[in-house]
Amino acid sequence: MSVFSDRVARLRKERKLTQMELAEALEFSRQTVSNWEKGKIEPSVGVLLKIAEYFGITTDFLLGNEAYTTQYEGKYKQEGFYWGSKINRLAREVLRLIPPERPLRLLEVGCGEGQAAVFFARNGYHVTAFDIAASGLAKGRKLAKAAGVHVDFFQVDLLHHDLVNDYDVIYSTDVLEYVPPKKREQLLRSFRDHTTVGGLNVLDTFVEKSFIDVAPDWEHSKEFYWQTGELFSHYRENWKFELCEETIFDCDSGGMPHQHCMDMIIARRMT
Ligand SMILES: C[S@@+](CC[C@H](N)C(=O)[O-])C[C@H]1O[C@@H](n2cnc3c(N)ncnc32)[C@H](O)[C@@H]1O
């Protein structure tokens, strides 16, 4: 699927439109909209302009030349650190399980405001970190500068980014729920393939539970619950679990108390 297909489908769902409703608004057939979303036809420049005008976005955005951002773009622009200053338990586990006694490369996926990335850099890892929210990256760069460390921060949409290098650690917390079910196998395969032997994948994600309400700040058209055990099932054969856990915890992100169920893993590549 092209970036265009993905974005037109996401924009339509965000506005809660059916394919028929979008087709009528743009004066095309429902089949044409369906074909755009399936990547079966690429629109002409004129059609791109029409779609962009309708959604109030740019053609560059539709073509993927501008990043698709999240609610955090605005949140990270506020004073202070939206996620507080506490370092995640999984980050501490990385230090314990794979200490940087030799040069180790660590990739953080969806690094937010960069606190974990800077924590790793301060502890001696060579850190690369990306997020879609430019405002978070700007904070991360400042934090790294203040700490006197280097982190290679860059902005990219993880759904449209191919990993090139290999890493000793791929670390991502509270991000995988932004990956739609159909894209999970491909993304996690790329994490596995780009991990060195002996290296770690350190991941967590939110899991659906019938007895837990959807979080008040859930981004409905962008976030998708995982199923219990689904994350674990991507790590078999030559992977060993250093940690594999499901937990329920209280959260007050957005100032509204709620609960989450989370699956987390630390998996080590054995061969
Ligand atoms: C809940 S926050 C977690 C931030 C950080 N990992 C942490 O644990 O504090 C989710 C992060 O994922 C980022 N994100 C969501 N979708 C993304 C995408 N498609 N590509 C890159 N980053 C994305 C958001 O911008 C946000 O910073």
The ligand as an SDF file (V2000), in Angstrom:
LIG
                    3D

 27 29  0  0  0  0  0  0  0  0999 V2000
    2.1090    7.2730   24.4210 C   0  0  0  0  0  0  0  0  0  0  0  0
    3.4400    8.0890   23.6880 S   0  0  0  0  0  0  0  0  0  0  0  0
    4.8470    7.2420   24.3780 C   0  0  0  0  0  0  0  0  0  0  0  0
    6.1180    8.0330   24.2700 C   0  0  0  0  0  0  0  0  0  0  0  0
    7.3550    7.3360   24.8420 C   0  0  0  0  0  0  0  0  0  0  0  0
    7.6550    6.1080   24.1400 N   0  0  0  0  0  0  0  0  0  0  0  0
    7.1560    7.0700   26.2990 C   0  0  0  0  0  0  0  0  0  0  0  0
    7.0080    5.8920   26.6860 O   0  0  0  0  0  0  0  0  0  0  0  0
    7.1470    8.0410   27.0600 O   0  0  0  0  0  0  0  0  0  0  0  0
    3.3500    7.4320   22.0510 C   0  0  0  0  0  0  0  0  0  0  0  0
    4.3900    8.0150   21.1470 C   0  0  0  0  0  0  0  0  0  0  0  0
    4.3700    7.3380   19.9030 O   0  0  0  0  0  0  0  0  0  0  0  0
    4.5130    8.2940   18.8770 C   0  0  0  0  0  0  0  0  0  0  0  0
    3.9360    7.7450   17.6370 N   0  0  0  0  0  0  0  0  0  0  0  0
    2.6610    7.3740   17.4310 C   0  0  0  0  0  0  0  0  0  0  0  0
    2.4930    6.9610   16.1780 N   0  0  0  0  0  0  0  0  0  0  0  0
    3.7050    7.0440   15.5820 C   0  0  0  0  0  0  0  0  0  0  0  0
    4.1720    6.7610   14.2610 C   0  0  0  0  0  0  0  0  0  0  0  0
    3.3440    6.2980   13.3200 N   0  0  0  0  0  0  0  0  0  0  0  0
    5.4750    6.9510   13.9880 N   0  0  0  0  0  0  0  0  0  0  0  0
    6.3290    7.4200   14.9350 C   0  0  0  0  0  0  0  0  0  0  0  0
    5.9310    7.7350   16.1960 N   0  0  0  0  0  0  0  0  0  0  0  0
    4.6360    7.5480   16.5150 C   0  0  0  0  0  0  0  0  0  0  0  0
    3.7420    9.4970   19.4080 C   0  0  0  0  0  0  0  0  0  0  0  0
    4.0540   10.6960   18.7480 O   0  0  0  0  0  0  0  0  0  0  0  0
    4.1490    9.4780   20.8690 C   0  0  0  0  0  0  0  0  0  0  0  0
    5.3110   10.2220   21.1120 O   0  0  0  0  0  0  0  0  0  0  0  0
  1  2  1  0
  2  3  1  0
  2 10  1  0
  3  4  1  0
  4  5  1  0
  5  6  1  0
  5  7  1  0
  7  8  2  0
  7  9  1  0
 10 11  1  0
 11 12  1  0
 11 26  1  0
 12 13  1  0
 13 14  1  0
 13 24  1  0
 14 15  1  0
 14 23  1  0
 15 16  2  0
 16 17  1  0
 17 18  1  0
 17 23  2  0
 18 19  1  0
 18 20  2  0
 20 21  1  0
 21 22  2  0
 22 23  1  0
 24 25  1  0
 24 26  1  0
 26 27  1  0
M  CHG  2   2   1   9  -1
M  END
$$$$
